[in-house]
Amino acid sequence: MSKINLKSVVWKEGKYYVSQCLEVDVSSFGKTKKEALTNLHEALELYFEDIPLPKKLNVSRPAIESITLQYA
């Protein structure tokens, strides 16, 4: 059995916490941070269930930045 270490970010959005994996496009949510991370773990297990582990994008020292867009 292979293992892969993935980084995630968690933030509060309304009444829920959102957890998102930084290396693959998978996210989940829960009423607490712990629940959001547990749900993300389960979602990632399902995501990788039918595909081989890919070479993951190495994200080191991520930073949150703001981008301002104009729209009509």
C-alpha positions as CSV (number, residue, x, y, z in Angstrom):
1,M,0.0,0.0,0.0
2,S,1.4,3.4,-1.0
3,K,1.1,6.6,1.0
4,I,0.9,10.2,-0.2
5,N,1.1,13.3,1.9
6,L,-1.2,16.1,0.8
7,K,-1.6,19.6,2.1
8,S,-5.0,21.2,2.7
9,V,-6.5,24.5,3.7
10,V,-9.5,25.0,6.0
11,W,-11.7,28.2,6.3
12,K,-15.1,29.1,7.7
13,E,-17.8,29.9,5.2
14,G,-21.1,30.8,6.8
15,K,-22.1,28.1,9.2
16,Y,-19.6,25.5,7.8
17,Y,-15.9,24.9,7.5
18,V,-14.6,24.2,4.0
19,S,-11.5,22.0,3.5
20,Q,-9.7,21.9,0.2
21,C,-6.7,19.9,-0.9
22,L,-3.9,22.1,-2.4
23,E,-2.4,19.4,-4.7
24,V,-5.5,18.0,-6.3
25,D,-8.9,19.6,-7.0
26,V,-10.9,17.9,-4.1
27,S,-12.7,19.7,-1.3
28,S,-15.3,19.0,1.3
29,F,-17.0,20.7,4.3
30,G,-18.3,20.1,7.8
31,K,-19.8,21.8,10.9
32,T,-16.3,21.8,12.6
33,K,-12.8,21.9,11.3
34,K,-12.3,18.4,12.4
35,E,-15.4,17.2,10.5
36,A,-14.4,19.1,7.4
37,L,-10.9,17.5,7.4
38,T,-12.4,14.0,8.1
39,N,-14.8,14.5,5.2
40,L,-11.9,15.7,3.0
41,H,-9.9,12.6,3.9
42,E,-12.9,10.4,2.8
43,A,-13.3,12.4,-0.4
44,L,-9.6,12.0,-1.2
45,E,-9.8,8.2,-0.6
46,L,-12.7,8.0,-3.0
47,Y,-10.9,10.2,-5.6
48,F,-7.8,8.0,-5.5
49,E,-9.7,4.7,-5.3
50,D,-10.0,4.2,-9.1
51,I,-6.8,5.9,-10.3
52,P,-3.2,5.4,-9.6
53,L,-1.5,7.9,-7.4
54,P,-0.3,10.7,-9.7
55,K,2.8,12.8,-9.4
56,K,1.5,15.5,-7.2
57,L,2.1,19.2,-7.5
58,N,4.6,20.2,-4.8
59,V,3.1,23.1,-3.0
60,S,5.5,24.7,-0.5
61,R,4.7,27.7,1.7
62,P,1.4,28.6,0.2
63,A,0.2,32.2,0.7
64,I,-3.3,33.6,0.5
65,E,-3.4,36.6,-1.9
66,S,-6.2,38.9,-3.0
67,I,-7.0,39.6,-6.6
68,T,-9.4,42.4,-7.6
69,L,-11.4,42.0,-10.8
70,Q,-13.7,44.4,-12.6
71,Y,-16.9,43.0,-14.0
72,A,-20.0,44.3,-15.6
